[in-house]
Amino acid sequence: MKRLWEIDALRGLMLVLMTVTHLPTRLTDPLGQPFGFVSAAEGFVLLSAFVSGLVYSRIGYSQGVDLMRRAFWKRALKVYLSQAATLLFLFFVITAVSLRIDQAAVKNLVSYYLAQPHRGFIYSLLLIYEPALLDILPMYIFFMLLSPWVMAFGLRHGWLGVMAMSTALWVLAQLGLSEWIYAFTVHWTGLPVPFQEMGAFNTFGWQFLWFTGLWLGASRNAPDARPLRFPSWLVSLAAVVALYGLVWRHFGAHGQAPFGGDVELNLLFDKWQLGPLRLLDLAALGILAVRFGPAIIERLPRFRWLEAMGSASLPVFCAHLVAVLTVLAFYGDSQTARPWWGDALLLLAVFGWLYAVAWAVLRWDRRKSAVNAAARLPSAMSRLQEPVAPDAKR
């Protein structure tokens, strides 16, 4: 199916914002959560789920559920291999450099691995131990493995039951479902990995965002699909919520911590749990994007470099991790370790690296597609040249 360049450009933008957030520069705080109390991670996961729903539901409708399931699994394997390669880079390159120069930022990042190297290595490949920065792809893999079953159910029976179950899991996640399951698992298996080393993202909370995106993408291919439209009162309410969140984030007294030191209230906006007010802010931004996005896009030039990065989102995401880990190994996590011009040169070099990765991956994909097309051509021509049986002529 034809690629939607607008979605690729948005995914590219999310990758840019994640890179700026993760790199320790003077822009980390100002550009962290730039649109309100919503980060680029939410946008990236929602867009990835939407594209998955769009693409794989088309396969399910046209070629059957079994082929759709295999396509999901193939993608999950590709993501897993990318995660494994990034882990190897972290453990055997970045950690070695950090130990040699005594870099505290990376040593803190891989503290469990340094304390238990064998267990850390094995459990990381099992996607149980998830060092910081490398904890979003394991969640993505888990969602990709669940998605074919959920998608098949949604295509056959509708999405009401799916979203009801997803909402229930999200509510339970806010009440401590992950901690309860961890305690149960430790009790019966003796799992040695500490809870805080199993990734910052609460999977039972974030699954709601994934399956919402999956449903929205799949709904575009439904036989009775209609354009997404919202009543004017809802658009107005979304504008008020989004503007309030934007002003509060950038001009509030506590920056990215909406309620300062009040831990309980901050949970309402918590990123890792996907708190309720964060979801409200994200929903408001999504409504505004659907309502006004097409008109804005018509007036803007196409940013081909963002499209390229969004088209090759998985390799570019891993490349951004390589860049961030390398910077942490040599400079640490101080946001003022360099002068302004040093930050500018660093960002220029990193984004040049990311675009180079995207360009190389897309060029390789085009060459591979051309080779496959050329390989199929002789067999197609030979079929055309086969004599037609007399019965077939009649």
N, C-alpha and C positions, 0 to 999 in steps of 0.2 A: 504494500500500500504506500501511497505517496506520503512523504514526511511532512509534518506540519512545522514549518520553519519558525512560527511564532512560539511553539512549545519548546523547540530546541533553543531559541534565543533566551527564553525564560529560564530554562535549566542552566544555560551558560551563565546567566546573571546570578543564579543561586550558587554556582561554583565559585564565581568571583567573590561574592560576599563571604562564603565559607573560608576561602583562602585568606582574605583580609582579616577575618575574625581570628583565624588560627595562627597567623604569622604574628610574632611579637613586635609590633611597630606602634608608632603614635596614633595610627588610624584604627587600632584594634577596638578601643572603647567607643569612639565616635561612630564608627560604622557597624558596631555590633547591634543587632536588632534595629536596623535603621528605620523600619516602617511602623514601629510600635513594639509591644511586648511579644514579638514573633520573630524567630530567627530564620536564617536561610535553610536550616535543616528541615523545618516543617514544610517549606515550599518545595524543597528538593524531593522529599518523600512523597508529598501529595502529587507532584507532577509525574514522578516515576510511576506511581500507582495508576494515575490517569492514563498514561501512555500504555502501561501493561494491560489495563482493561480494554483500551481501544484496540490494541494490536491482537491480543490473544483471544478476545471475544470474536473478532473477525475470523480467526482461524477456527474457533469452535463452531461458529455458524456455517462456515463454508466447507471445512474439511473434517469436522468431527471432534469430539471431546478428547479422544485418545491422542490425536496429533497435537491438540492444544496442550495436553498434559505433558507430552514429551518436549514441546517447545519451552514450557515453563522450567522443566527439569534441566534442560540444556543451558538455559540462562542462569539458573541457580548454580550449576557446576562452574560456569565461567566466572561468576562472582566469587565463588569459593576459592578458585585458583588465584584470583586477584588478591583476595584476603591473605591467603597463604604466602604468596610472594611478598606482600608488604610486611607480614610478620617476620619472614626470614631476613628481610632488609633491616628491620628494626632490631632484631635480636643479634645478628651477626655482623652488622656494619655499624649502625648508629650506636648500639650499646658498647661495642668495642672501642669506638672513638671516644665516647663519653667517659669510659673508665680510664682511658689513657690520659685524657686531659682533665679528669675529675670534674665532669659537668653535672652539677646537682639537678638541673631541670630534667634531664633524661633519666638519671638514676632514680628520681622520684617517680617518673613515668613508668618504669619497669621494675619497681621495687619488689614485687612478688616474684618476678622472673629471676632477679638477682638472688633472692633468698631461697628459691626453689627452682633452679634452672630446668631440671628434667621434668618436673611436674608442670611448670609454667609452659614449657615448650609443647608437651603433649596436650594439655588442656586448652592451650590456645588453638591448636589445630582442630580440636574437637569443638571449638567455638564456645567454650565455657569460660575460660579466662580471656578477658577482653581488655587489653591495655587502653588507657585513654587515647582518644583520637582514632582508634581502630575498632570502635564499638558500634558503628552504624551499619557496616556491611554484614556482620553476623545477623543483626536484626532483619536486614533486607533479605538475606538468604532464607531465614525462617519464614518470612512472609511469602517468598516465591515458592517455597515448598508447600505451603498451605493453600496458595491461591488457586491451583487447578481444581481442587475439590470444592472450594468455596465458589469459584466461577461456574463450575458445572451445575452446582445446586441453584445458583442465582439465575442462570440461563434457562433452567428447566422449570423452576418453581417460583421465580421472582425474588427480589432482593429484600423484601420486608423482614423475613425471618433472619436473614444474614445480618442486617443492620441492627435488629433488635438484640441478637446475641452479642454483636460487637459492642453495642452501647452498654450492655450489662457487664461485659468484661472490663470496659473502661471504668465504670463506676466501682467495680471491685478493686481495680488497680489503685484507685484513689484511697481505698480503705485498707490497703496493705496486702493484696493478694500475692504479689511477688515475694514479699518477706515470708509469708506463711508457707508458700510452696518451697522456698529455699530451706526453711527450718525443717519441714517434713522430709525433704530430700537428704539433708545432712543427717537427720536422725536415723534414716533407714539405709543410707549408703555410705555415710562417713565422708562425704565429699570434702576435700581439703581446701578448696578455693574459697577465700573469704567473699562475702556477699558484695563488698565494695569493689572487688576486682572482677566482677562479672558484667561490667559495662554500666555506664551512667543512664542509658535509656531504659525506661520501663516498658518492656515489650508489650505487656498487657494493656498499657495505656496507649501506646503508639499504634497498635494494630487498628484502632478505630480510625486513625487518619489514613492508614493504608487501604483498608477495605472501603472507606468512603470514596477515595480516589479510584479504586478498582471499579466500584459500582458506577461512578460518574462516567468513567471511560467506556465501560461495557454498555451503558445505556445509550451511547451515541450510535451503536450498531443495532439496537433493537428495531424490529420491524415498524413499531409505532413511535419511533423516536421523534421528539419535537425539540425545537431550540430552547435552551435554558433562558427563561424570562422570569423576572421578579417584579412584584407589584411596587409601585412608586413609593408607598409608605415604608416598605422594607428597605429599599435602596436608601431612602432618607435616613432611616434609623442606622443602617450600616455606616453611612457617611459620618454620623455623629459619633458612633462608637470608635471608628477608625481614627477620626481626628482627635478625639479625646485621648486615645492610646498613644498617638504620635506625639502630642504635646506633653503628655505625662512622662513618656520615655525620655524626651530630649530636654525638657525644661523643668521636670520634677526635681525634688530635693535630693533624691537618692539614685539617679541615673538608671542603670539596668536592674536595680533591686527596687521594685515599686514601693514597698513598704519598709525600706531601710533594714533594720535589724530584726524586724518582727517575722520570725521564721514561719509561724502558723499562717499568717496572712499571705506571705510570699508564696506559699504552696498553691494559692489560687492561680498564680501566674507561672507556676513551676514548669520549666522546660522539660525536665527529665520525666516527670509524671504526666506531662501534657495536661496541666491544670485547667479547670473549667473557664476561667477568665481568659486564659491564653487561647483556648479554643474559640471563645466568643470573638476575640480580636482577630483571629485568623479567618473565621467565617465572615466577619465584616469586610475584611480586605478581599476575600474571595468573591463576595457578591459585587463589590465595586469593580474588580478586575473583569468579571464576566459582563457587567453592564457597560463599562466605559472602555474596556481594553480594545475592542475592535476599532473604535473610532480613533483612539490614540495611536494605534499601530499604523493606521492609514496615513497619519500625518508625520510619522517618524521614518527616517531612513533605516534600511535593514543593516543591522550590525553583523556582518558575515563572520567576524571572529567569535562573537558570542554563539552564533549558530553552530559553528564548527566545534566549539567546546561542548555545547549541549548535545550535538550529534554523537560525540565520542565521550559521553559523560562518565562511563566507568573507568576507562584508562586515564582520563583527565583527573577524576577524583583521586585515583591512586597516585598519580603524579603530584597532585597537590600535597598528599601525605608525605611523599618522598621529600618534597621541598621543605615542608614545615619541620619534619624531623631533622633534616640536615641543618636547618637554621638553629633549631634548639640545641643540637649537638655542639655547634661552634660558638653560638652567641648566648645561649641560655634563654630564659623566658622574660628577661627584662625588656619592657617596651621603650626604654630610653637608652639602650646600649649603643645606639648610633645617632649621629646628627640627622637633621631633617633630610639633607641631601643623600645620606647613607640609606635611610628608609626608602627614599624615592628610587635609588638605584636597585635596592633589593627587590622592591615590588616590580620594577621594570624587568629585572632578570627572571623573577619567578613567573610572571605572566607570559614572558617570552617563551619560557620552558613549557608552560602549559599549552600554549598555542602550537608550539612545535610538535608536542605529543599528539594533539588533536589532528594536526595537518598530516603527520606521518600515518596515523591510524586510518584516517579517512582515505588517504591515497592507497594504502595497502588494501582496504576494503574494495575500492573501485577496481584495482588491478585484479583482485581475486574474483570479483563479479564478472569482469571482462573475460578472464580465463575460463570460468565456468560456462559463460554464455557461448564462447567459442567451442568448448568441448561438447556442448549439447547440439550445436548446429549441424555437424555431420550426420548424427543419428536422426535428426528431424528431416534432413534432406533425403536420407536413404528411405525413410518411411514414405515420403512423398513420391519417390521414384518406384516404389514397389508396384508390380502389376495388379490391377484390380480384377478380382474374380468375376466370372460371368454373372453369377447370382447377384453380386454386389452392384453390377452395372444396371441390372433390371430393378 
